[in-house]
Amino acid sequence: MVWLALAIAACGDVTHERLDEWKQTEQGPSKLAEVISSPQAGAAMRAHAAENLLVIGGAARVLPTLAALPPAQRFGVIAPLVERVWQRARRRRRRCAGRGAS
């Protein structure tokens, strides 16, 4: 959490755009995991960070990070995370179905 506080002070607020940028950086996985751990980030931001970490192959980091959260915080992150992953799967399925129709 100390890192997140320093990052916010140095670079401004953590935004959804920054979370997407971090998928492409070397330090991105660590930054995303820090956001997941930080209650100051809010549930939607934490869920987005978890989704991005999953997308870049970081499931091994997401699960223990979520498990370390207090139960109420964990549920607060998992509920929007499930919705984000579900919506991602639906978009992907539509794209794949559109290709098969050609």
HELIX and SHEET records of a PDB file:
HELIX    1   1 VAL A    2  CYS A   11  1                                  10    
HELIX    2   2 HIS A   16  TRP A   22  1                                   7    
HELIX    3   3 GLY A   28  SER A   37  1                                  10    
HELIX    4   4 PRO A   39  ALA A   41  5                                   3    
HELIX    5   5 ALA A   43  VAL A   55  1                                  13    
HELIX    6   6 ALA A   59  ALA A   67  1                                   9    
HELIX    7   7 PRO A   71  GLY A  100  1                                  30    
END                                                                             
